[in-house]
């Protein structure tokens, strides 16, 4: 894992402002991130079907770069001319900036890092892609609970019988963001098909447990020490 190499960073406020007059206006453009040290912005081209392409913008010149990720973005997020559906999650305690990628359904396809100079890939992308190919989910990604301060993630996918839509099998993966290690965890949930409360990649932690909706009841699940589930 590379060391952080940025002394400060700043994100613009959520208001309209002119970045450059060189961008085409037939997309709905939004700012994904802005690095003041390198005078670089990442712009999302939204408003059309499919993955929303993200382009790197060199602020002093207005140059738009489509293949900016140094191979760090998951393969599921490659689009013609670049990459799509990526977002900033936040700055980790070690100073690295964590980015996430997601499919059209909003499920996590993996994460990667910006160290102030370059983007760095994560090995978790391959695990998620393999789980997706085994039909643990309806798209290219898995559900995700992300603990930025604790530098850890829990991913979950369910295999459903295509005839009955009944959950037949599940996969749980814990991901250490500090060293990029991941472990598939055997876990018995209170009911099959537990989900994050706030969206497929917006899962939250309470202490060492993740908050999940399991059959309409909220539970706290411990994927790290294997303690029994607790009703919230």
C-alpha positions in Angstrom: 0.0 0.0 0.0 1.5 3.4 -1.0 2.0 6.1 1.6 -0.1 9.3 1.4 1.6 12.2 -0.4 -0.7 15.2 0.1 -0.4 17.8 2.7 -3.9 19.2 2.2 -7.0 18.9 0.0 -10.1 20.8 -0.5 -13.5 20.1 -2.1 -15.6 22.8 -3.6 -19.0 23.6 -2.1 -22.3 22.2 -3.5 -23.0 25.2 -5.6 -22.9 26.0 -9.3 -19.7 27.5 -10.7 -17.9 27.7 -14.0 -15.0 25.3 -14.3 -14.2 25.8 -18.0 -16.1 27.0 -21.0 -14.6 24.1 -23.1 -17.0 21.3 -21.8 -19.9 20.1 -24.0 -23.3 21.1 -22.6 -25.4 18.1 -23.7 -24.6 16.3 -20.5 -25.5 17.0 -16.9 -22.1 17.8 -15.5 -21.2 17.4 -11.8 -17.9 17.6 -9.8 -16.8 14.2 -8.4 -13.7 15.6 -6.7 -11.2 18.4 -6.9 -7.5 18.3 -6.0 -6.2 21.8 -5.4 -2.6 20.7 -5.2 -2.6 19.3 -8.7 -5.2 21.7 -10.2 -7.2 18.7 -11.3 -11.0 18.0 -11.2 -13.0 14.9 -11.9 -16.3 15.5 -13.7 -19.2 13.2 -14.1 -21.2 13.3 -17.3 -24.7 12.3 -16.2 -28.2 12.4 -17.6 -28.0 9.5 -20.1 -28.6 5.7 -19.8 -25.7 3.4 -18.7 -22.7 4.2 -16.6 -22.0 7.9 -16.1 -18.6 8.6 -17.5 -16.1 10.4 -15.3 -13.5 12.5 -16.9 -10.3 14.1 -15.4 -10.1 17.8 -16.1 -6.7 19.6 -16.0 -7.7 23.0 -14.6 -5.1 25.3 -16.0 -5.5 24.1 -19.6 -9.1 22.7 -19.7 -7.8 19.4 -21.1 -10.1 16.5 -20.6 -8.5 13.1 -20.0 -10.7 10.0 -20.3 -8.3 7.2 -19.3 -7.0 8.8 -16.1 -7.3 5.9 -13.6 -3.9 4.1 -14.2 -5.8 0.8 -14.4 -7.1 1.2 -10.9 -10.9 1.2 -11.6 -12.7 -2.2 -11.6 -13.1 -3.8 -15.0 -16.9 -3.6 -14.6 -16.6 0.2 -14.8 -14.7 0.4 -18.1 -16.8 2.3 -20.7 -16.0 3.4 -24.2 -13.4 6.1 -23.9 -12.8 5.8 -20.2 -14.5 4.8 -16.9 -17.9 5.3 -15.3 -19.8 5.3 -12.1 -17.0 6.2 -9.6 -17.2 8.4 -6.5 -15.2 9.7 -3.6 -15.9 8.0 -0.3 -13.5 10.1 1.8 -10.1 10.4 3.4 -8.8 7.5 5.4 -7.0 8.0 8.7 -3.7 7.2 6.9 -4.2 10.1 4.5 -5.2 8.1 1.4 -8.4 9.1 -0.3 -10.8 6.2 -0.8 -12.8 6.0 -4.0 -15.6 3.6 -4.8 -17.1 2.1 -8.0 -20.6 0.8 -8.5 -22.8 -0.8 -11.2 -26.0 0.5 -12.7 -28.0 -0.9 -9.8 -25.9 1.0 -7.3 -24.0 -2.1 -6.0 -20.3 -1.9 -5.1 -17.9 -3.2 -7.8 -14.9 -2.4 -5.7 -12.7 0.4 -4.3 -9.4 2.1 -5.2 -7.2 4.9 -3.8 -5.8 8.3 -4.7 -2.5 8.9 -3.0 -2.0 12.5 -4.1 0.0 11.5 -7.2 -1.7 8.5 -8.8 -4.6 6.1 -8.5 -3.9 2.7 -6.9 -6.0 -0.5 -7.5 -7.4 -2.8 -4.9 -7.4 -6.6 -5.0 -11.0 -6.7 -3.8 -12.3 -5.9 -7.3 -11.4 -9.4 -8.5 -13.2 -11.1 -5.6 -16.3 -9.1 -6.3 -16.2 -9.8 -10.0 -15.8 -13.5 -9.2 -18.8 -13.4 -6.8 -20.8 -11.6 -9.5 -20.0 -14.2 -12.1 -21.3 -16.8 -9.7 -24.6 -14.9 -9.6 -24.3 -13.6 -6.0 -26.3 -10.5 -6.9 -28.3 -9.2 -9.8 -25.6 -7.0 -11.4 -21.9 -6.6 -11.4 -21.5 -5.7 -7.7 -22.2 -6.6 -4.1 -23.8 -4.8 -1.2 -21.3 -2.9 0.9 -20.9 -1.5 4.4 -18.0 0.9 4.6 -16.3 2.1 7.8 -13.9 4.8 6.7 -12.5 5.6 10.1 -12.0 1.9 11.0 -10.6 1.3 7.5 -12.7 -1.8 6.8 -15.6 -2.9 4.6 -18.1 -5.7 4.6 -19.4 -7.0 1.3 -22.5 -9.3 0.9 -24.1 -11.1 -1.9 -27.1 -13.5 -2.2 -27.6 -16.2 -4.8 -31.3 -16.5 -5.6 -33.0 -19.4 -7.3 -34.0 -18.1 -10.7 -37.3 -19.9 -10.6 -38.5 -19.1 -7.0 -36.4 -16.0 -6.3 -35.6 -17.7 -2.9 -32.2 -17.0 -1.4 -30.2 -20.3 -1.7 -26.7 -19.2 -0.8 -24.9 -16.1 0.5 -21.3 -14.7 0.5 -19.8 -12.4 3.1 -16.4 -10.8 2.6 -14.5 -8.6 5.1 -12.0 -6.1 3.6 -9.1 -4.5 5.5 -8.4 -1.1 3.8 -5.1 -0.7 5.6 -3.3 -3.7 3.9 -5.9 -4.5 1.2 -6.5 -8.0 2.6 -9.9 -9.7 2.3 -11.4 -12.8 3.8 -14.5 -14.7 3.0 -16.4 -15.2 6.3 -18.8 -18.1 7.1 -21.8 -16.4 8.7 -25.3 -17.4 9.6 -27.6 -14.3 9.3 -30.9 -14.1 11.2 -32.7 -14.5 7.9 -31.5 -14.9 4.3 -30.9 -11.8 2.2 -29.9 -9.2 4.8 -29.4 -5.8 3.2 -27.9 -2.4 4.1 -30.6 0.1 5.4 -29.7 3.1 3.3 -29.0 1.6 -0.1 -26.8 -1.1 -1.6 -23.5 0.6 -1.0 -24.5 2.9 1.8 -24.2 0.4 4.7 -23.2 1.8 8.1 -21.4 0.4 11.2 -22.3 0.7 14.9 -19.1 0.0 16.7 -17.8 -3.3 15.3 -21.2 -4.4 13.9 -22.9 -3.6 10.7 -26.6 -2.4 10.6 -28.7 -4.6 8.4 -32.4 -5.1 7.4 -33.0 -8.8 7.8 -36.5 -9.8 6.7 -38.0 -6.4 7.8 -36.2 -6.3 11.2 -33.1 -4.3 11.9 -30.1 -6.3 13.3 -26.5 -5.6 14.3 -24.3 -8.2 12.6 -20.8 -9.0 13.8 -18.7 -10.3 10.9 -15.4 -9.9 12.7 -15.6 -11.9 15.9 -18.6 -14.1 15.0 -20.8 -13.0 17.9 -24.6 -13.7 17.6 -26.7 -11.1 15.8 -28.5 -8.5 18.0 -31.8 -6.9 17.3 -31.3 -3.1 17.0 
